[in-house]
Amino acid sequence: MPSGIEVTKTALDDFKKIQMYMRLAKKENATETYAELKKEYQTLKALLNVSGVNLTEIDEIKE
């Protein structure tokens, strides 16, 4: 079973990727893709907040 720190690191890596894909989807005006990515973004953001991660510096989307 993964430790808390491993789960947090995985969530952080996924959070960075989701933000990159959201920026690309917005640039390409892919509204449906953006909406689906936003759901994942919100889930990861909630998980990271519960884990005590300060997202101020790494949250580039800020939604």
C-alpha positions in Angstrom: 0.0 0.0 0.0 1.4 3.4 -0.9 2.3 5.8 1.8 0.7 9.2 2.2 3.7 11.0 0.7 3.6 8.7 -2.4 -0.1 9.4 -2.9 0.6 13.2 -2.5 3.5 13.1 -5.0 1.3 11.2 -7.5 -1.5 13.7 -7.1 1.0 16.6 -7.5 2.3 15.1 -10.7 -1.2 14.6 -12.0 -2.2 18.1 -11.0 0.6 19.6 -13.1 -0.3 17.5 -16.1 -4.0 18.4 -15.8 -3.1 22.1 -15.7 -1.0 21.7 -18.8 -3.8 19.9 -20.7 -6.3 22.5 -19.5 -4.2 25.3 -20.9 -3.9 23.5 -24.2 -7.6 22.8 -24.4 -8.4 26.4 -23.7 -6.0 27.5 -26.3 -7.6 25.2 -28.9 -11.1 26.2 -27.8 -11.9 22.6 -26.9 -14.7 23.4 -24.5 -15.9 19.8 -23.8 -12.4 18.6 -23.2 -11.7 21.6 -20.9 -14.9 20.8 -18.9 -13.9 17.2 -18.4 -10.3 18.2 -17.4 -11.7 20.7 -15.0 -13.6 18.0 -13.1 -10.3 16.1 -12.6 -8.5 19.3 -11.7 -11.1 20.0 -9.0 -10.8 16.5 -7.6 -7.0 16.7 -7.4 -7.1 20.2 -5.9 -9.4 19.0 -3.2 -7.2 15.9 -2.5 -4.1 18.1 -2.3 -5.8 20.6 0.0 -6.9 17.8 2.4 -3.2 16.5 2.2 -2.1 20.0 3.4 -0.4 21.0 0.2 -0.2 24.8 -0.3 -1.4 25.3 -3.9 -0.7 29.1 -4.0 2.5 28.7 -6.0 1.6 25.8 -8.2 -2.0 26.4 -9.1 -1.7 28.1 -12.5 -5.4 27.8 -13.4 -6.8 29.3 -10.2 -10.4 28.2 -10.8 
